[in-house]
Amino acid sequence: MPRKQKDGKYKLKTHKATSKRFRLTGSGKLVRTKGGKSHLRRRTSKRTKALLSEMIPVKGRAIVQRVKRLAPNMQ
């Protein structure tokens, strides 16, 4: 069986770490989670720990462009 001819196009690969850290909202905004949630949280208050769970919008335009380049198929 003959092999398929390549047409010279490259497959876009998603940077997996970026796709796990960022999300796109329905309106197209890029949001991220807050850091500091993994360990050493015994002494922090419940309110502080609850505030860590919310997503916050990404501000810098350069960072937004970089994330969209690293994860082109992000929904």
Phi, psi and omega in degrees: 000127183288150179284155179285138178287138176276139182261010175084006179263148180257148177276134179281128179255136179273134174284110192295322180296323179292318182292335178278335185269335186237155176223153173256132178279175180296328179276358177098004179282148177264125180238155181226161175271162179274153179272177176082029182253359191273314182208176182060047181244015184291322185272350181283150183287163180295325179296316179297318179294325178291324179292336180289342186278345184279153179268142180237145182290148178276132185269303190299134181293325180294323179292320179298317179296320180294318180294319179293331177285322181286327181234079185290336183260019182291136177250000000 
